[in-house]
Amino acid sequence: MCCYFDDLLCGMSYNQFVENGYVSKQEKDAVIEWHTALDSYNSPGNDDYDDAAILNDPEWIRIAALGAVAWEKLQLL
């Protein structure tokens, strides 16, 4: 998560990425639901290091499924 939000996005919003021409509006639209869900995710018990709890968390499983859908949409662009 740190690599995605801190290193890749550098604290910028997807709107800023579109405005600066780094991604298209279609690319943003393909990933925004996943991005928003990931951004609001809190690990079970707020323990970011309990891998088993996170991987079995229904909310994490939902976010992973959203990521798969986003990836499929991106491949069609």
N, CA, C and O atoms as a Maestro MAE file, in Angstrom:
{
 s_m_m2io_version
 :::
 2.0.0
}

f_m_ct {
 s_m_title
 :::
 protein
 m_atom[308] {
  # First column is atom index #
  i_m_mmod_type
  r_m_x_coord
  r_m_y_coord
  r_m_z_coord
  i_m_residue_number
  s_m_chain_name
  s_m_pdb_residue_name
  s_m_pdb_atom_name
  i_m_atomic_number
  :::
  1 25 0.826 -1.178 0.000 1 A "MET " " N  " 7
  2 3 0.000 0.000 0.000 1 A "MET " " CA " 6
  3 2 0.875 1.249 0.000 1 A "MET " " C  " 6
  4 15 0.576 2.217 -0.698 1 A "MET " " O  " 8
  5 25 1.942 1.230 0.771 2 A "CYS " " N  " 7
  6 3 2.830 2.401 0.805 2 A "CYS " " CA " 6
  7 2 3.452 2.646 -0.560 2 A "CYS " " C  " 6
  8 15 3.570 3.792 -0.994 2 A "CYS " " O  " 8
  9 25 3.851 1.581 -1.236 3 A "CYS " " N  " 7
  10 3 4.451 1.751 -2.564 3 A "CYS " " CA " 6
  11 2 3.453 2.375 -3.528 3 A "CYS " " C  " 6
  12 15 3.822 3.224 -4.340 3 A "CYS " " O  " 8
  13 25 2.211 1.969 -3.446 4 A "TYR " " N  " 7
  14 3 1.188 2.496 -4.352 4 A "TYR " " CA " 6
  15 2 0.877 3.954 -4.020 4 A "TYR " " C  " 6
  16 15 1.003 4.824 -4.882 4 A "TYR " " O  " 8
  17 25 0.475 4.226 -2.791 5 A "PHE " " N  " 7
  18 3 0.033 5.578 -2.445 5 A "PHE " " CA " 6
  19 2 1.190 6.566 -2.316 5 A "PHE " " C  " 6
  20 15 1.095 7.695 -2.797 5 A "PHE " " O  " 8
  21 25 2.264 6.159 -1.681 6 A "ASP " " N  " 7
  22 3 3.361 7.098 -1.423 6 A "ASP " " CA " 6
  23 2 4.345 7.188 -2.588 6 A "ASP " " C  " 6
  24 15 4.707 8.285 -3.013 6 A "ASP " " O  " 8
  25 25 4.774 6.046 -3.100 7 A "ASP " " N  " 7
  26 3 5.820 6.050 -4.118 7 A "ASP " " CA " 6
  27 2 5.273 6.271 -5.530 7 A "ASP " " C  " 6
  28 15 5.856 7.029 -6.306 7 A "ASP " " O  " 8
  29 25 4.172 5.624 -5.863 8 A "LEU " " N  " 7
  30 3 3.639 5.740 -7.216 8 A "LEU " " CA " 6
  31 2 2.803 7.007 -7.383 8 A "LEU " " C  " 6
  32 15 2.994 7.755 -8.341 8 A "LEU " " O  " 8
  33 25 1.884 7.248 -6.462 9 A "LEU " " N  " 7
  34 3 0.994 8.395 -6.597 9 A "LEU " " CA " 6
  35 2 1.572 9.682 -6.007 9 A "LEU " " C  " 6
  36 15 1.123 10.778 -6.340 9 A "LEU " " O  " 8
  37 25 2.553 9.546 -5.145 10 A "CYS " " N  " 7
  38 3 3.226 10.713 -4.545 10 A "CYS " " CA " 6
  39 2 2.237 11.704 -3.939 10 A "CYS " " C  " 6
  40 15 2.454 12.915 -3.986 10 A "CYS " " O  " 8
  41 25 1.157 11.187 -3.375 11 A "GLY " " N  " 7
  42 3 0.174 12.049 -2.712 11 A "GLY " " CA " 6
  43 2 -0.750 12.797 -3.654 11 A "GLY " " C  " 6
  44 15 -1.556 13.612 -3.204 11 A "GLY " " O  " 8
  45 25 -0.654 12.539 -4.948 12 A "MET " " N  " 7
  46 3 -1.525 13.216 -5.910 12 A "MET " " CA " 6
  47 2 -2.830 12.441 -6.070 12 A "MET " " C  " 6
  48 15 -2.878 11.230 -5.855 12 A "MET " " O  " 8
  49 25 -3.872 13.149 -6.446 13 A "SER " " N  " 7
  50 3 -5.156 12.502 -6.717 13 A "SER " " CA " 6
  51 2 -5.204 12.073 -8.179 13 A "SER " " C  " 6
  52 15 -4.409 12.536 -8.996 13 A "SER " " O  " 8
  53 25 -6.141 11.187 -8.500 14 A "TYR " " N  " 7
  54 3 -6.282 10.783 -9.892 14 A "TYR " " CA " 6
  55 2 -6.719 11.950 -10.758 14 A "TYR " " C  " 6
  56 15 -6.362 12.001 -11.935 14 A "TYR " " O  " 8
  57 25 -7.482 12.890 -10.209 15 A "ASN " " N  " 7
  58 3 -7.852 14.071 -10.976 15 A "ASN " " CA " 6
  59 2 -6.605 14.858 -11.388 15 A "ASN " " C  " 6
  60 15 -6.520 15.360 -12.509 15 A "ASN " " O  " 8
  61 25 -5.654 14.959 -10.483 16 A "GLN " " N  " 7
  62 3 -4.399 15.645 -10.814 16 A "GLN " " CA " 6
  63 2 -3.624 14.888 -11.893 16 A "GLN " " C  " 6
  64 15 -3.017 15.500 -12.771 16 A "GLN " " O  " 8
  65 25 -3.646 13.563 -11.825 17 A "PHE " " N  " 7
  66 3 -2.967 12.767 -12.843 17 A "PHE " " CA " 6
  67 2 -3.599 12.981 -14.219 17 A "PHE " " C  " 6
  68 15 -2.896 13.041 -15.228 17 A "PHE " " O  " 8
  69 25 -4.934 13.095 -14.254 18 A "VAL " " N  " 7
  70 3 -5.620 13.359 -15.517 18 A "VAL " " CA " 6
  71 2 -5.276 14.763 -16.007 18 A "VAL " " C  " 6
  72 15 -4.941 14.950 -17.176 18 A "VAL " " O  " 8
  73 25 -5.359 15.746 -15.116 19 A "GLU " " N  " 7
  74 3 -5.069 17.135 -15.486 19 A "GLU " " CA " 6
  75 2 -3.649 17.299 -16.030 19 A "GLU " " C  " 6
  76 15 -3.416 18.106 -16.930 19 A "GLU " " O  " 8
  77 25 -2.706 16.536 -15.484 20 A "ASN " " N  " 7
  78 3 -1.317 16.639 -15.918 20 A "ASN " " CA " 6
  79 2 -0.987 15.710 -17.092 20 A "ASN " " C  " 6
  80 15 0.147 15.693 -17.569 20 A "ASN " " O  " 8
  81 25 -1.968 14.946 -17.552 21 A "GLY " " N  " 7
  82 3 -1.770 14.086 -18.712 21 A "GLY " " CA " 6
  83 2 -1.042 12.788 -18.429 21 A "GLY " " C  " 6
  84 15 -0.582 12.121 -19.355 21 A "GLY " " O  " 8
  85 25 -0.932 12.419 -17.158 22 A "TYR " " N  " 7
  86 3 -0.249 11.163 -16.823 22 A "TYR " " CA " 6
  87 2 -1.130 9.940 -17.082 22 A "TYR " " C  " 6
  88 15 -0.634 8.874 -17.449 22 A "TYR " " O  " 8
  89 25 -2.435 10.103 -16.888 23 A "VAL " " N  " 7
  90 3 -3.399 9.043 -17.202 23 A "VAL " " CA " 6
  91 2 -4.580 9.677 -17.920 23 A "VAL " " C  " 6
  92 15 -4.832 10.874 -17.787 23 A "VAL " " O  " 8
  93 25 -5.286 8.877 -18.668 24 A "SER " " N  " 7
  94 3 -6.489 9.372 -19.348 24 A "SER " " CA " 6
  95 2 -7.675 9.309 -18.398 24 A "SER " " C  " 6
  96 15 -7.624 8.632 -17.371 24 A "SER " " O  " 8
  97 25 -8.741 10.015 -18.747 25 A "LYS " " N  " 7
  98 3 -9.962 9.945 -17.939 25 A "LYS " " CA " 6
  99 2 -10.489 8.512 -17.932 25 A "LYS " " C  " 6
  100 15 -11.007 8.047 -16.917 25 A "LYS " " O  " 8
  101 25 -10.362 7.817 -19.050 26 A "GLN " " N  " 7
  102 3 -10.831 6.431 -19.133 26 A "GLN " " CA " 6
  103 2 -10.029 5.532 -18.188 26 A "GLN " " C  " 6
  104 15 -10.593 4.648 -17.544 26 A "GLN " " O  " 8
  105 25 -8.724 5.757 -18.107 27 A "GLU " " N  " 7
  106 3 -7.897 4.975 -17.184 27 A "GLU " " CA " 6
  107 2 -8.301 5.264 -15.739 27 A "GLU " " C  " 6
  108 15 -8.428 4.343 -14.932 27 A "GLU " " O  " 8
  109 25 -8.499 6.519 -15.421 28 A "LYS " " N  " 7
  110 3 -8.948 6.888 -14.069 28 A "LYS " " CA " 6
  111 2 -10.273 6.216 -13.751 28 A "LYS " " C  " 6
  112 15 -10.438 5.627 -12.683 28 A "LYS " " O  " 8
  113 25 -11.228 6.306 -14.694 29 A "ASP " " N  " 7
  114 3 -12.548 5.708 -14.471 29 A "ASP " " CA " 6
  115 2 -12.458 4.200 -14.256 29 A "ASP " " C  " 6
  116 15 -13.261 3.630 -13.519 29 A "ASP " " O  " 8
  117 25 -11.487 3.555 -14.893 30 A "ALA " " N  " 7
  118 3 -11.326 2.106 -14.773 30 A "ALA " " CA " 6
  119 2 -10.858 1.687 -13.384 30 A "ALA " " C  " 6
  120 15 -11.179 0.590 -12.929 30 A "ALA " " O  " 8
  121 25 -10.103 2.549 -12.707 31 A "VAL " " N  " 7
  122 3 -9.500 2.147 -11.431 31 A "VAL " " CA " 6
  123 2 -10.048 2.873 -10.206 31 A "VAL " " C  " 6
  124 15 -9.708 2.507 -9.081 31 A "VAL " " O  " 8
  125 25 -10.885 3.891 -10.393 32 A "ILE " " N  " 7
  126 3 -11.234 4.755 -9.263 32 A "ILE " " CA " 6
  127 2 -12.015 4.025 -8.165 32 A "ILE " " C  " 6
  128 15 -11.815 4.316 -6.986 32 A "ILE " " O  " 8
  129 25 -12.879 3.108 -8.512 33 A "GLU " " N  " 7
  130 3 -13.624 2.381 -7.475 33 A "GLU " " CA " 6
  131 2 -12.665 1.554 -6.619 33 A "GLU " " C  " 6
  132 15 -12.755 1.555 -5.391 33 A "GLU " " O  " 8
  133 25 -11.744 0.846 -7.284 34 A "TRP " " N  " 7
  134 3 -10.729 0.069 -6.554 34 A "TRP " " CA " 6
  135 2 -9.853 0.988 -5.710 34 A "TRP " " C  " 6
  136 15 -9.617 0.717 -4.532 34 A "TRP " " O  " 8
  137 25 -9.374 2.069 -6.309 35 A "HIS " " N  " 7
  138 3 -8.499 3.017 -5.611 35 A "HIS " " CA " 6
  139 2 -9.175 3.567 -4.353 35 A "HIS " " C  " 6
  140 15 -8.557 3.625 -3.290 35 A "HIS " " O  " 8
  141 25 -10.429 3.965 -4.473 36 A "THR " " N  " 7
  142 3 -11.163 4.531 -3.343 36 A "THR " " CA " 6
  143 2 -11.347 3.498 -2.235 36 A "THR " " C  " 6
  144 15 -11.178 3.812 -1.057 36 A "THR " " O  " 8
  145 25 -11.689 2.276 -2.607 37 A "ALA " " N  " 7
  146 3 -11.852 1.213 -1.617 37 A "ALA " " CA " 6
  147 2 -10.528 0.910 -0.927 37 A "ALA " " C  " 6
  148 15 -10.482 0.731 0.290 37 A "ALA " " O  " 8
  149 25 -9.462 0.856 -1.700 38 A "LEU " " N  " 7
  150 3 -8.145 0.590 -1.124 38 A "LEU " " CA " 6
  151 2 -7.717 1.705 -0.187 38 A "LEU " " C  " 6
  152 15 -7.143 1.443 0.870 38 A "LEU " " O  " 8
  153 25 -7.987 2.930 -0.560 39 A "ASP " " N  " 7
  154 3 -7.606 4.085 0.244 39 A "ASP " " CA " 6
  155 2 -8.316 4.099 1.594 39 A "ASP " " C  " 6
  156 15 -7.761 4.573 2.586 39 A "ASP " " O  " 8
  157 25 -9.529 3.585 1.633 40 A "SER " " N  " 7
  158 3 -10.292 3.610 2.887 40 A "SER " " CA " 6
  159 2 -10.160 2.317 3.697 40 A "SER " " C  " 6
  160 15 -10.783 2.181 4.750 40 A "SER " " O  " 8
  161 25 -9.356 1.369 3.213 41 A "TYR " " N  " 7
  162 3 -9.214 0.082 3.893 41 A "TYR " " CA " 6
  163 2 -8.471 0.218 5.220 41 A "TYR " " C  " 6
  164 15 -7.453 0.903 5.320 41 A "TYR " " O  " 8
  165 25 -9.009 -0.451 6.223 42 A "ASN " " N  " 7
  166 3 -8.351 -0.582 7.521 42 A "ASN " " CA " 6
  167 2 -8.206 -2.062 7.820 42 A "ASN " " C  " 6
  168 15 -9.182 -2.810 7.772 42 A "ASN " " O  " 8
  169 25 -7.008 -2.477 8.124 43 A "SER " " N  " 7
  170 3 -6.761 -3.883 8.401 43 A "SER " " CA " 6
  171 2 -7.496 -4.314 9.670 43 A "SER " " C  " 6
  172 15 -7.742 -3.496 10.557 43 A "SER " " O  " 8
  173 25 -7.846 -5.598 9.753 44 A "PRO " " N  " 7
  174 3 -8.560 -6.098 10.937 44 A "PRO " " CA " 6
  175 2 -7.762 -5.818 12.208 44 A "PRO " " C  " 6
  176 15 -6.579 -6.144 12.302 44 A "PRO " " O  " 8
  177 25 -8.424 -5.218 13.166 45 A "GLY " " N  " 7
  178 3 -7.761 -4.902 14.425 45 A "GLY " " CA " 6
  179 2 -6.684 -3.847 14.266 45 A "GLY " " C  " 6
  180 15 -5.874 -3.637 15.169 45 A "GLY " " O  " 8
  181 25 -6.673 -3.176 13.107 46 A "ASN " " N  " 7
  182 3 -5.649 -2.164 12.799 46 A "ASN " " CA " 6
  183 2 -4.237 -2.717 12.919 46 A "ASN " " C  " 6
  184 15 -3.306 -1.995 13.276 46 A "ASN " " O  " 8
  185 25 -4.085 -4.013 12.616 47 A "ASP " " N  " 7
  186 3 -2.770 -4.660 12.631 47 A "ASP " " CA " 6
  187 2 -2.332 -4.877 11.189 47 A "ASP " " C  " 6
  188 15 -2.710 -5.867 10.562 47 A "ASP " " O  " 8
  189 25 -1.543 -3.959 10.669 48 A "ASP " " N  " 7
  190 3 -1.103 -4.023 9.278 48 A "ASP " " CA " 6
  191 2 -0.123 -5.156 9.002 48 A "ASP " " C  " 6
  192 15 0.260 -5.373 7.852 48 A "ASP " " O  " 8
  193 25 0.283 -5.869 10.023 49 A "TYR " " N  " 7
  194 3 1.283 -6.923 9.855 49 A "TYR " " CA " 6
  195 2 0.721 -8.327 10.055 49 A "TYR " " C  " 6
  196 15 1.467 -9.306 10.026 49 A "TYR " " O  " 8
  197 25 -0.591 -8.430 10.256 50 A "ASP " " N  " 7
  198 3 -1.235 -9.733 10.408 50 A "ASP " " CA " 6
  199 2 -1.710 -10.182 9.030 50 A "ASP " " C  " 6
  200 15 -2.876 -10.015 8.672 50 A "ASP " " O  " 8
  201 25 -0.787 -10.753 8.269 51 A "ASP " " N  " 7
  202 3 -1.080 -11.132 6.882 51 A "ASP " " CA " 6
  203 2 -2.277 -12.061 6.773 51 A "ASP " " C  " 6
  204 15 -3.132 -11.864 5.910 51 A "ASP " " O  " 8
  205 25 -2.351 -13.055 7.622 52 A "ALA " " N  " 7
  206 3 -3.445 -14.033 7.546 52 A "ALA " " CA " 6
  207 2 -4.792 -13.350 7.771 52 A "ALA " " C  " 6
  208 15 -5.756 -13.631 7.059 52 A "ALA " " O  " 8
  209 25 -4.862 -12.469 8.742 53 A "ALA " " N  " 7
  210 3 -6.117 -11.767 9.028 53 A "ALA " " CA " 6
  211 2 -6.523 -10.889 7.851 53 A "ALA " " C  " 6
  212 15 -7.702 -10.830 7.500 53 A "ALA " " O  " 8
  213 25 -5.564 -10.209 7.243 54 A "ILE " " N  " 7
  214 3 -5.866 -9.349 6.100 54 A "ILE " " CA " 6
  215 2 -6.320 -10.184 4.910 54 A "ILE " " C  " 6
  216 15 -7.339 -9.873 4.294 54 A "ILE " " O  " 8
  217 25 -5.583 -11.233 4.578 55 A "LEU " " N  " 7
  218 3 -5.929 -12.044 3.414 55 A "LEU " " CA " 6
  219 2 -7.267 -12.759 3.557 55 A "LEU " " C  " 6
  220 15 -7.884 -13.118 2.554 55 A "LEU " " O  " 8
  221 25 -7.721 -12.970 4.790 56 A "ASN " " N  " 7
  222 3 -9.017 -13.601 5.032 56 A "ASN " " CA " 6
  223 2 -10.122 -12.603 5.327 56 A "ASN " " C  " 6
  224 15 -11.269 -12.999 5.534 56 A "ASN " " O  " 8
  225 25 -9.804 -11.334 5.349 57 A "ASP " " N  " 7
  226 3 -10.775 -10.278 5.626 57 A "ASP " " CA " 6
  227 2 -11.715 -10.113 4.422 57 A "ASP " " C  " 6
  228 15 -11.249 -9.871 3.309 57 A "ASP " " O  " 8
  229 25 -13.020 -10.242 4.634 58 A "PRO " " N  " 7
  230 3 -13.965 -10.098 3.514 58 A "PRO " " CA " 6
  231 2 -13.819 -8.764 2.775 58 A "PRO " " C  " 6
  232 15 -13.993 -8.710 1.558 58 A "PRO " " O  " 8
  233 25 -13.507 -7.713 3.488 59 A "GLU " " N  " 7
  234 3 -13.329 -6.415 2.833 59 A "GLU " " CA " 6
  235 2 -12.091 -6.429 1.931 59 A "GLU " " C  " 6
  236 15 -12.121 -5.880 0.829 59 A "GLU " " O  " 8
  237 25 -11.014 -7.049 2.390 60 A "TRP " " N  " 7
  238 3 -9.809 -7.148 1.561 60 A "TRP " " CA " 6
  239 2 -10.083 -8.005 0.321 60 A "TRP " " C  " 6
  240 15 -9.616 -7.683 -0.771 60 A "TRP " " O  " 8
  241 25 -10.827 -9.074 0.487 61 A "ILE " " N  " 7
  242 3 -11.182 -9.947 -0.633 61 A "ILE " " CA " 6
  243 2 -12.014 -9.171 -1.650 61 A "ILE " " C  " 6
  244 15 -11.831 -9.336 -2.856 61 A "ILE " " O  " 8
  245 25 -12.925 -8.328 -1.172 62 A "ARG " " N  " 7
  246 3 -13.732 -7.479 -2.065 62 A "ARG " " CA " 6
  247 2 -12.835 -6.502 -2.834 62 A "ARG " " C  " 6
  248 15 -13.015 -6.305 -4.036 62 A "ARG " " O  " 8
  249 25 -11.873 -5.895 -2.141 63 A "ILE " " N  " 7
  250 3 -10.965 -4.947 -2.777 63 A "ILE " " CA " 6
  251 2 -10.099 -5.651 -3.818 63 A "ILE " " C  " 6
  252 15 -9.851 -5.106 -4.893 63 A "ILE " " O  " 8
  253 25 -9.642 -6.853 -3.503 64 A "ALA " " N  " 7
  254 3 -8.853 -7.619 -4.477 64 A "ALA " " CA " 6
  255 2 -9.685 -7.921 -5.723 64 A "ALA " " C  " 6
  256 15 -9.174 -7.855 -6.841 64 A "ALA " " O  " 8
  257 25 -10.959 -8.250 -5.536 65 A "ALA " " N  " 7
  258 3 -11.843 -8.515 -6.674 65 A "ALA " " CA " 6
  259 2 -12.047 -7.243 -7.500 65 A "ALA " " C  " 6
  260 15 -12.074 -7.301 -8.730 65 A "ALA " " O  " 8
  261 25 -12.188 -6.102 -6.834 66 A "LEU " " N  " 7
  262 3 -12.300 -4.831 -7.549 66 A "LEU " " CA " 6
  263 2 -11.028 -4.558 -8.354 66 A "LEU " " C  " 6
  264 15 -11.095 -4.032 -9.465 66 A "LEU " " O  " 8
  265 25 -9.886 -4.910 -7.798 67 A "GLY " " N  " 7
  266 3 -8.624 -4.740 -8.502 67 A "GLY " " CA " 6
  267 2 -8.564 -5.582 -9.759 67 A "GLY " " C  " 6
  268 15 -8.059 -5.133 -10.788 67 A "GLY " " O  " 8
  269 25 -9.076 -6.797 -9.682 68 A "ALA " " N  " 7
  270 3 -9.098 -7.675 -10.860 68 A "ALA " " CA " 6
  271 2 -9.994 -7.092 -11.947 68 A "ALA " " C  " 6
  272 15 -9.658 -7.148 -13.130 68 A "ALA " " O  " 8
  273 25 -11.123 -6.540 -11.548 69 A "VAL " " N  " 7
  274 3 -12.033 -5.906 -12.513 69 A "VAL " " CA " 6
  275 2 -11.362 -4.686 -13.135 69 A "VAL " " C  " 6
  276 15 -11.445 -4.482 -14.347 69 A "VAL " " O  " 8
  277 25 -10.702 -3.878 -12.317 70 A "ALA " " N  " 7
  278 3 -10.012 -2.690 -12.829 70 A "ALA " " CA " 6
  279 2 -8.937 -3.096 -13.838 70 A "ALA " " C  " 6
  280 15 -8.786 -2.458 -14.881 70 A "ALA " " O  " 8
  281 25 -8.198 -4.147 -13.529 71 A "TRP " " N  " 7
  282 3 -7.147 -4.626 -14.430 71 A "TRP " " CA " 6
  283 2 -7.739 -5.058 -15.770 71 A "TRP " " C  " 6
  284 15 -7.181 -4.761 -16.826 71 A "TRP " " O  " 8
  285 25 -8.869 -5.759 -15.720 72 A "GLU " " N  " 7
  286 3 -9.533 -6.187 -16.952 72 A "GLU " " CA " 6
  287 2 -9.967 -4.966 -17.782 72 A "GLU " " C  " 6
  288 15 -9.806 -4.948 -19.002 72 A "GLU " " O  " 8
  289 25 -10.513 -3.957 -17.108 73 A "LYS " " N  " 7
  290 3 -10.935 -2.745 -17.818 73 A "LYS " " CA " 6
  291 2 -9.742 -2.044 -18.450 73 A "LYS " " C  " 6
  292 15 -9.825 -1.594 -19.593 73 A "LYS " " O  " 8
  293 25 -8.643 -1.945 -17.728 74 A "LEU " " N  " 7
  294 3 -7.449 -1.284 -18.257 74 A "LEU " " CA " 6
  295 2 -6.903 -1.987 -19.497 74 A "LEU " " C  " 6
  296 15 -6.403 -1.340 -20.417 74 A "LEU " " O  " 8
  297 25 -7.001 -3.295 -19.513 75 A "GLN " " N  " 7
  298 3 -6.487 -4.051 -20.653 75 A "GLN " " CA " 6
  299 2 -7.300 -3.804 -21.921 75 A "GLN " " C  " 6
  300 15 -6.810 -4.008 -23.031 75 A "GLN " " O  " 8
  301 25 -8.544 -3.365 -21.746 76 A "LEU " " N  " 7
  302 3 -9.407 -3.109 -22.907 76 A "LEU " " CA " 6
  303 2 -9.219 -1.703 -23.476 76 A "LEU " " C  " 6
  304 15 -9.735 -1.392 -24.549 76 A "LEU " " O  " 8
  305 25 -8.488 -0.867 -22.767 77 A "LEU " " N  " 7
  306 3 -8.291 0.524 -23.248 77 A "LEU " " CA " 6
  307 2 -7.211 0.599 -24.302 77 A "LEU " " C  " 6
  308 15 -6.917 1.681 -24.811 77 A "LEU " " O  " 8
  :::
 }
 m_bond[307] {
  # First column is bond index #
  i_m_from
  i_m_to
  i_m_order
  :::
  1 1 2 1
  2 2 3 1
  3 3 4 2
  4 3 5 1
  5 5 6 1
  6 6 7 1
  7 7 8 2
  8 7 9 1
  9 9 10 1
  10 10 11 1
  11 11 12 2
  12 11 13 1
  13 13 14 1
  14 14 15 1
  15 15 16 2
  16 15 17 1
  17 17 18 1
  18 18 19 1
  19 19 20 2
  20 19 21 1
  21 21 22 1
  22 22 23 1
  23 23 24 2
  24 23 25 1
  25 25 26 1
  26 26 27 1
  27 27 28 2
  28 27 29 1
  29 29 30 1
  30 30 31 1
  31 31 32 2
  32 31 33 1
  33 33 34 1
  34 34 35 1
  35 35 36 2
  36 35 37 1
  37 37 38 1
  38 38 39 1
  39 39 40 2
  40 39 41 1
  41 41 42 1
  42 42 43 1
  43 43 44 2
  44 43 45 1
  45 45 46 1
  46 46 47 1
  47 47 48 2
  48 47 49 1
  49 49 50 1
  50 50 51 1
  51 51 52 2
  52 51 53 1
  53 53 54 1
  54 54 55 1
  55 55 56 2
  56 55 57 1
  57 57 58 1
  58 58 59 1
  59 59 60 2
  60 59 61 1
  61 61 62 1
  62 62 63 1
  63 63 64 2
  64 63 65 1
  65 65 66 1
  66 66 67 1
  67 67 68 2
  68 67 69 1
  69 69 70 1
  70 70 71 1
  71 71 72 2
  72 71 73 1
  73 73 74 1
  74 74 75 1
  75 75 76 2
  76 75 77 1
  77 77 78 1
  78 78 79 1
  79 79 80 2
  80 79 81 1
  81 81 82 1
  82 82 83 1
  83 83 84 2
  84 83 85 1
  85 85 86 1
  86 86 87 1
  87 87 88 2
  88 87 89 1
  89 89 90 1
  90 90 91 1
  91 91 92 2
  92 91 93 1
  93 93 94 1
  94 94 95 1
  95 95 96 2
  96 95 97 1
  97 97 98 1
  98 98 99 1
  99 99 100 2
  100 99 101 1
  101 101 102 1
  102 102 103 1
  103 103 104 2
  104 103 105 1
  105 105 106 1
  106 106 107 1
  107 107 108 2
  108 107 109 1
  109 109 110 1
  110 110 111 1
  111 111 112 2
  112 111 113 1
  113 113 114 1
  114 114 115 1
  115 115 116 2
  116 115 117 1
  117 117 118 1
  118 118 119 1
  119 119 120 2
  120 119 121 1
  121 121 122 1
  122 122 123 1
  123 123 124 2
  124 123 125 1
  125 125 126 1
  126 126 127 1
  127 127 128 2
  128 127 129 1
  129 129 130 1
  130 130 131 1
  131 131 132 2
  132 131 133 1
  133 133 134 1
  134 134 135 1
  135 135 136 2
  136 135 137 1
  137 137 138 1
  138 138 139 1
  139 139 140 2
  140 139 141 1
  141 141 142 1
  142 142 143 1
  143 143 144 2
  144 143 145 1
  145 145 146 1
  146 146 147 1
  147 147 148 2
  148 147 149 1
  149 149 150 1
  150 150 151 1
  151 151 152 2
  152 151 153 1
  153 153 154 1
  154 154 155 1
  155 155 156 2
  156 155 157 1
  157 157 158 1
  158 158 159 1
  159 159 160 2
  160 159 161 1
  161 161 162 1
  162 162 163 1
  163 163 164 2
  164 163 165 1
  165 165 166 1
  166 166 167 1
  167 167 168 2
  168 167 169 1
  169 169 170 1
  170 170 171 1
  171 171 172 2
  172 171 173 1
  173 173 174 1
  174 174 175 1
  175 175 176 2
  176 175 177 1
  177 177 178 1
  178 178 179 1
  179 179 180 2
  180 179 181 1
  181 181 182 1
  182 182 183 1
  183 183 184 2
  184 183 185 1
  185 185 186 1
  186 186 187 1
  187 187 188 2
  188 187 189 1
  189 189 190 1
  190 190 191 1
  191 191 192 2
  192 191 193 1
  193 193 194 1
  194 194 195 1
  195 195 196 2
  196 195 197 1
  197 197 198 1
  198 198 199 1
  199 199 200 2
  200 199 201 1
  201 201 202 1
  202 202 203 1
  203 203 204 2
  204 203 205 1
  205 205 206 1
  206 206 207 1
  207 207 208 2
  208 207 209 1
  209 209 210 1
  210 210 211 1
  211 211 212 2
  212 211 213 1
  213 213 214 1
  214 214 215 1
  215 215 216 2
  216 215 217 1
  217 217 218 1
  218 218 219 1
  219 219 220 2
  220 219 221 1
  221 221 222 1
  222 222 223 1
  223 223 224 2
  224 223 225 1
  225 225 226 1
  226 226 227 1
  227 227 228 2
  228 227 229 1
  229 229 230 1
  230 230 231 1
  231 231 232 2
  232 231 233 1
  233 233 234 1
  234 234 235 1
  235 235 236 2
  236 235 237 1
  237 237 238 1
  238 238 239 1
  239 239 240 2
  240 239 241 1
  241 241 242 1
  242 242 243 1
  243 243 244 2
  244 243 245 1
  245 245 246 1
  246 246 247 1
  247 247 248 2
  248 247 249 1
  249 249 250 1
  250 250 251 1
  251 251 252 2
  252 251 253 1
  253 253 254 1
  254 254 255 1
  255 255 256 2
  256 255 257 1
  257 257 258 1
  258 258 259 1
  259 259 260 2
  260 259 261 1
  261 261 262 1
  262 262 263 1
  263 263 264 2
  264 263 265 1
  265 265 266 1
  266 266 267 1
  267 267 268 2
  268 267 269 1
  269 269 270 1
  270 270 271 1
  271 271 272 2
  272 271 273 1
  273 273 274 1
  274 274 275 1
  275 275 276 2
  276 275 277 1
  277 277 278 1
  278 278 279 1
  279 279 280 2
  280 279 281 1
  281 281 282 1
  282 282 283 1
  283 283 284 2
  284 283 285 1
  285 285 286 1
  286 286 287 1
  287 287 288 2
  288 287 289 1
  289 289 290 1
  290 290 291 1
  291 291 292 2
  292 291 293 1
  293 293 294 1
  294 294 295 1
  295 295 296 2
  296 295 297 1
  297 297 298 1
  298 298 299 1
  299 299 300 2
  300 299 301 1
  301 301 302 1
  302 302 303 1
  303 303 304 2
  304 303 305 1
  305 305 306 1
  306 306 307 1
  307 307 308 2
  :::
 }
}
